[in-house]
Amino acid sequence: MSLFNVYPLNPIAITKAAGSRVWDDKGQEYLDMYGGHAVISIGHTQPHWVKRIEDQLHAIAFYSNSVVMPIQEELAAALNEISDKKDFQLFLCNSGAEANENALKLASFYTGRKKIVAFKKSFHGRTSLAVAATDNPSIVAPVNETDNIIFLPFNDIAALQACFSEQGSTIAAVIIEGIQGVAGIYEASDAFLQAIRKCCNDNGSVYIADSVQCGYGRSGKFFSHDHAGVHADIYSMAKGMGNGFPIGGILIAPHIQPKFGMLGTTFGGNPLACAAALAVIEVMQKDHLIKAAEEKGNYLIDALKNTDGVKAVRGRGLMIGFEMEAGLEDVRKVLLNDLKIFTGEAKPNAIRLLPSLAISMEDINLFLTGLNKAIQLLKQKKD
Ligand SMILES: Cc1ncc(COP(=O)(O)O)c(C=O)c1O
């Protein structure tokens, strides 16, 4: 049987990992500035994380959500503390798309409305409503098409206000990434997030902060929306939440009250996933990784801005995008093939850095040296 061929693959088989390093099946070491797509938050195979999952595996791996699970309550308490969303409620699921799907559905239940405001170039996942709210027609199947999504330009306060003054009473939710990831790292302005908060308040709509990629400390605050000083009504989370163990969830403001059957899942919140997520929070707190993301991110962003050949540096903390000047577009390939450094990409030409929040300064400097070398190699080829 062959694999269903949906990914353009690098011909590299990664078989081992530790911290910010990965190794292929031939023993070649790579520096991981990509974090498996923003998933590795505390470092590959981080020892406390491994131990907590191992211990949990020996106790119990799974039982259904029909019984009380103290480890879910432990995770809710830990999340309340680290996120500073004190009275919020937690619903657990397994992925980012599922988190957004549940967030959107919940907003519709809560308001009794159907319309969702989303933004140009957004990415919210591949399930039915999440993909419909994603601005990429090539991944929306005919069955996912719906008139219920209104796409507005990103960071355009006037367009947002005009939409709410015309249709505010029909809008269930606004969903927005605090920093657009797949689009190529574009930050929502503080003023824009504040305007969303106000429009939602004035019209009884739900503000959904898609924090799947930009959340969990990556931006230098637990949620990137926190930089704007606003509270959303629902935060969706996944990626960094489990450091590679599949888990997602939504944090729900206290005014949105649950009803039996409203949401549900078989695997969401299973004890193994909760153990992984607790280990992530424990390591983040013990090693002050959110502060580290801010400081190391500032250093990396400054260094990139001062690198010849690099332009358009964007992002916050350890969620960084940049572009290369003309003639240097192949830098990502040279970094991977010649210098053994993984980075991410965003079409058409942005390079994305999404390393572990625990990456060392030595590794950051190694990346910067590698980038300069890659630029020199490409310049020599051109001459
Ligand atoms: C902002 C955002 N939302 C949602 C998702 C979907 O997450 P998942 O792939 O876990 O379903 C992603 C994935 O890249 C994302 O970046």
The ligand as a MOL file (V3000), in Angstrom:
LIG
                    3D

  0  0  0     0  0            999 V3000
M  V30 BEGIN CTAB
M  V30 COUNTS 16 16 0 0 0
M  V30 BEGIN ATOM
M  V30 1 C -3.1800 29.4000 12.8930 0
M  V30 2 C -3.4900 27.9630 12.6660 0
M  V30 3 N -4.7120 27.5040 12.9790 0
M  V30 4 C -5.0440 26.2070 12.8200 0
M  V30 5 C -4.1340 25.2900 12.3180 0
M  V30 6 C -4.5380 23.8550 12.1340 0
M  V30 7 O -3.9030 23.0610 13.0670 0
M  V30 8 P -3.8380 21.4680 12.8570 0
M  V30 9 O -2.9190 21.2270 11.7020 0
M  V30 10 O -3.3070 20.9590 14.1630 0
M  V30 11 O -5.2180 21.0030 12.5850 0
M  V30 12 C -2.8410 25.7310 11.9800 0
M  V30 13 C -1.8550 24.7840 11.4230 0
M  V30 14 O -0.8600 25.1350 10.8300 0
M  V30 15 C -2.5110 27.0950 12.1530 0
M  V30 16 O -1.3050 27.5670 11.8390 0
M  V30 END ATOM
M  V30 BEGIN BOND
M  V30 1 1 1 2
M  V30 2 1 2 3
M  V30 3 2 2 15
M  V30 4 2 3 4
M  V30 5 1 4 5
M  V30 6 1 5 6
M  V30 7 2 5 12
M  V30 8 1 6 7
M  V30 9 1 7 8
M  V30 10 2 8 9
M  V30 11 1 8 10
M  V30 12 1 8 11
M  V30 13 1 12 13
M  V30 14 1 12 15
M  V30 15 2 13 14
M  V30 16 1 15 16
M  V30 END BOND
M  V30 END CTAB
M  END
